[in-house]
């Protein structure tokens, strides 16, 4: 806990880019000279995705984190997903080196990194943004792409990155089979959208599903116990029953079902 609080305080003190009373977001980094990267008003890399998503996942200030995610949605999102950053570099820059070796809109230089989009799903769900979490999930889902001649990667596997609108091959998938996207998107979909989360105490059930979903059913094997889960939308409050008995809270303790 002490380590978390120390890091949290340091990030809030040095990583927040915003003026009092105005919306802001989190910086991406500092260069070797101590100058910020991913700061408002910069000609290149003025807004970065990863620091906004991980501000939520890392449990920083919730209001600030929500501002950062809103800025990411407004400034980074397109029909194929969220760019890693914007504006992209248009030539080599010694401050950030490798990122600037790619063309604008490709890979780390403002491309749509699918792996990082999975973190956006998690972050949106943690903020309670059900529609946006599902939107981010669908945007990078290969089977949801009807433009196979543009994507040009297999429809049954995730690719590492997708070229952003700034790139001449906008919408094209690159480096399929070479990514942690499949694993992270599975975690994001099952644990953040469906809300079936393994915890030390037991299985937490806290769905964050789109309004158009009436519910869903799932089976989860956890610590040798098979859970048959039925979720139905009946108002806004979460209510859980286990074997016909109302549960307090949202964690089903193993002793309650074993």
N, C-alpha and C positions, 0 to 999 in steps of 0.2 A: 504493500500500500504506500509506503514512504517513497519507493522508487517511482511509482505512478504519479504521485502528487508532485514530486520534484520535476519530472519530465513535463507534466501538464502545465505547471506554472511557468517553466522555461519557454514552452511553445506559445502559451498565451501572451507572454511578455515580448517575445522576439519574433514570433511567426505570424501574428495577425496584421493584416494590411487593411486598415480601415480607420476612418476618422470618427470621433465621437458623434453619435446621432445619425450616422450614415451607414448603409449596408457595406460590408466588406467581405473579405475571404482570406484564406491562409496562403502565405508565401510558399513557393516550392522549395527553396534552399537559399544558401548563401555561398558565394564563390570564394576562391582562395584569398581575395582581397577584402572579404567581409561585406561585399555588396549583395543586395538581394536579387534572387532569380525568381521569376513568376510574380512580379509586383505590378500593381496597377499603373497604367500609363506607359509601360515599356513598349518599345517598337516591336519587339519579339518576345514571346513567352510571357505575356502579361497575365495569363490565367492558366493554372495547372489543375488537372483533375485529381491526382492521387492525394494531394494534401486535403482536399475537401472531403473525399470519401473516408479517409482514415481519421479525420477529425471526428467524424460521427462514430466510426467503429472503435476508435481509441477513447471515446467518452470524454472529449473536451467540452468546452462550454456549449450547451445545446443550442442556444439562440444563435451564437456565432456559427456553429457548424451548419445549422439550417440555412443561414445566409450564404455560406460557402457553397452548399449544394444547390441553392437557387441560382447563384451566379454561374455554377458549372452547367446547369441545365440551359440557362439563357445563352451562354457564350460558347459552349462546347458541343451541344447536342445537334445531331443531324439525323436523317432518316435511317442511317446504318449504325448509329451508335454515338457514343461520346468520344470526342478527340482527347488525346492526352494533354494537349495544351494549345493555345492560340495567342497571338498570331505565330505561324510557323516561321522558322529562320529561312532566309533566302540566300544564304551563303555561310561559309565557315566562320565560326566565332570561337576564339580561344577561351572565352569564359566558360563555355559549356562543352566544348570539344566534340565528342562523338555524336551527340544528338544532331549537330548541324551538318553532318556528312550525308544525311539522307535528303532527298528532294522534299520540298514542302508538301505536307499531307501524307507522308509515308513514315511508318514505324514511329520511333520516338519523336520525330519532328512533326508533331501535330497529326499523326495518324490515329486511327481508331484501334486502340489496343483492346482486343476482346477480353483478355485476362483482367485488365483494369476495369472494364465495364461490369464484370461480375461483382466487384467491390461496390460499384455504384448501386447495384440491385440491393445489396445488403444494407448499404447506408440509407437508401430511400425507405426501405421497409422499417428500419429502426426508427426513422422519423415519423412513421405512420403514413407515409405517402404510398398507399396501395396502388393507385393507378399508375404512378410514375415508376414504381418498382417493376410492375408487370410490363410496362412499356419498354423499359431498358432490357428486360429479359427477352421480349419478342424481337427487339431491334437487332440483336446479334445472333438470334436463333437461325442456324443455316436452313432448316426446313421451312422457315417462314418467308424465306426469300423466293419470290416468284421470278426474279430476273437472273436465272442461271447463267445466261450468256454474259452478264456483267460480273457476277460473283466469280465464276471460273474456278471454284474449288468444289470439292465433293460436298453434296448436300447433307451427308450423314456424319460429318466431322467438323469440329470447330477449326478455324484458322487462327493464326497468331494475331494478325492485324488486317484491317481493311483500309484501303486508301480513302482518305477524306476528300471532301469536295474540292479542295485546293489542288489536288493531284490530277494529272491528265487521265489516269485510270480510275477515277472516282468510283467507289463502290466495289472495286475488285478485292477479293480475298487473297491473302499472301501467307505462305508458310503454313499450310495445313498440316495437322498432326504434330506440330511443334509448339505446344502451348499448355499451360496449366488451366486453360479456360474451361475445359470439360468438367474437371473436378470442382473448380470454384463455382461454376454455374450450377452444378448439382447441389452443392452446399447452399448456395443462395436461394435456389428454388425451393428446396425441401425445408430448410431451416428458417429462412427469412420470409418467403411468401407463404408457403404452407404453414410455417411456424412450428414445425416438429423438431424441437431442439434437445439433444442430449445434454444433461448437466450432471454435476456431481451428485446432487440430491435425487434426481429422477428425470423423467421426461417432461419437458416444458411444452405446453400446447398454447401457442399464441399466434394464430393466423393473421396475416396482413394481405387479404385477398381483394381483388377488384370488386367494385360494387355490383357488376353484372353477374358475378358468380353467386349462385344460391348456396353453394357449399361444395364439399368434396368428401371422398372417402379414401382412406389410406391404411396400409398395414405396415407396422414398424416393429422389427425385432430388436429389443434393447435389453442387454444384460440377461439373456436367456428367456425373456418374457415376450410373448407376441401381443402387441397392442393393435386392436382393430378400432380405428379412429373414424368417427363420422362427425363432420362439421356442417352445421346448418346456420344460415343467416337469419337471426330473429332479433332484430334491434342492434344497437351499437355496443352494449355491454357484453363482456366475455363471461360465459357461464359454462362450467365443466361438470359433467356427471360421470362417475366411475362405477360401473356395475349397478347403475340405478341410483346412486347416492351423490348428492351435490358436493362438489369439492371446493374448499376454500383456496383461493389463489389459482395459479396456472401451472403448478408442477404436480405431476402424478408421481408420488413416491413409490419406489419399488415394492415396499411392504403393503401398499394398498391394492396391488394387483397380483402379487405372487402367492 
